[in-house]
Amino acid sequence: MTWIQTLDEEQFGGELKGLYEGIKQRMGMVPNIMKASSLKPNSLKALVGLIGEVMFGESGLSRVDRESIALVVSATNNCDY
């Protein structure tokens, strides 16, 4: 869990709730990096858009290639993702 103050899923409503539900639907969970933006829904929306574009947008790389790169970078950085 992040040391940055976040909102638990029981604490939010409105736009943040919708963002979290969309993230959970796509990923099966809400990663801590996204929870760290829970106090700033506009930042979270931008982060979700960026990740969506990088991982799902048009690219010369396959989805598997992109996930593999993310895995190697995360492992190099000792990150659980």
Secondary structure by P-SEA (a helix, b strand, c coil): ccccccccccccccaaaaaaaaaaaacccccaaaaaacccaaaaaaaaaaaaaaccccccccaaaaaaaaaaaaaaacccc
